[in-house]
Amino acid sequence: MAAAPVGVGFGEPRLSQSGGPVSVGRLSDMLTPVSADAAAALAGGDDDSDVKRAYPGRPYAVPVRALPSGSGPVAETLYRAVEIVIAAIGLILALPIMAVGAALVRCDSPGPALFLHRRPGRSLQVRGRDLAHRADLRAPPGGYDPELLYHVPRYFTMAKLRTMYSDARIRFPELYSYRFAAGEFHKQMPTLRQDPRVTRIGRVLRKLSVDEFPNLWSVLIGDMRLVGPRPEAPEVLRYYSCDEMYKFAVKPGITGLAQINGRWLLTWGETLAFDLEYVRTRSVMLDLKILAITLKQVLFRHGAF
């Protein structure tokens, strides 16, 4: 259900972070060549000592900051109520489509119809004194202040219709290594255009964005919002800088600024830039604009593959 461009070519104006037009450029300008170092890292070679030195494998905990909001508490409460109604009605209306999709998934390849995956959600807020012995986190520069609150990663289970082979991790282990040379992560595309893990039916479901319909359940129970940064695989959080961890100061969403400005055609760095801009400028009105554009863009399926 995440969005793609509104039936226009790259280089034409689209909604920017502030609601005005933005030029995304041509597709050929956005596809970043993979260097030899990055290819070796992606392939999961044996010698990853440089990667381990650059990225210890733990995400940062970052100090809590006041987030600007263009909407008051009343507007936010009403908006959440509307979200619940939309998610509930959407699930009911999508049930027949999801049922057909699930049957096709089961017929196309062995395995369950649903794919359940652990994804980072909105961060918890924890006192610095309670983080001193957390070996799974990296302290920000200067260490922890015992009395300050810090954003700490929290995870939830996200459901989608399965679009990949159920044994993809065994068949293509190199695509799950998530090892990047220093400085290469932000230049890489999160999604492969010709991904060998994706099934025949999975390609169709992705093109139509039908695989995202179960995300509405996460919206209904409060793990996600209709609009927000898309939740990434937890394995890539170790490549986020301190500032980029503020992406998780808000709940993830089904669609967002990145999705209406390129979706899977963006690099990780470009996606994070849109996500952080959303966190800095979010408001109910911006969310409504993003939703309106998303509804149009899903019909054109640009950026979905």
MOQUI-V813353 format. One record per backbone hydrogen bond with DSSP energy under -1.0 kcal/mol. CO is the residue of the C=O (numbers start at 1). NH is the residue of the N-H. Records with the same first field share a line. If there is no record, write none. Layout:
CO=NH  NH
This chain:
5=7
9=12
14=22
16=19
20=16
22=14
27=30  31
35=39
36=40
37=41
38=42
39=43
40=45
41=44
46=48
48=52
49=53
50=54
51=55
59=138
62=151
72=76
73=77
74=78
75=79
76=80
77=81
78=82
79=83
80=84
81=85
82=86
83=87
84=88
85=89
86=90
87=91
88=92
89=93
90=94
91=95
94=98
95=99
96=100
97=101
98=102
99=103
100=104
101=105
102=106
103=107
104=108
105=109
113=162
115=160
117=158
119=156
124=152
126=150
127=130
128=131
131=134
133=135
134=137
138=61
140=143
145=148
146=129
148=128
149=64
150=126
151=62
152=124
154=121
156=119
158=117
160=115
163=199
165=168
167=171
168=172
172=175
173=176
181=184
184=187
185=188
186=269
188=268
195=198
197=165
199=203
200=204
201=205
202=206
203=207
204=208
205=210
209=212
210=213
211=161
212=215
213=216
214=217
215=219
216=220
217=221
218=223  224
225=254
226=255
229=253
233=236
234=237
236=239
237=240
241=245
243=246
244=247
245=248
246=249
248=123
252=225
255=228
256=260
258=263
262=265
263=266
267=271
268=272
269=273
270=274
271=275
272=276
273=277
274=278
275=279
276=280
277=281
278=282
282=70
283=287
284=288
285=289
286=290
287=291
288=292
289=293
290=294
291=295
292=296
293=297
294=298
297=300  301
301=304
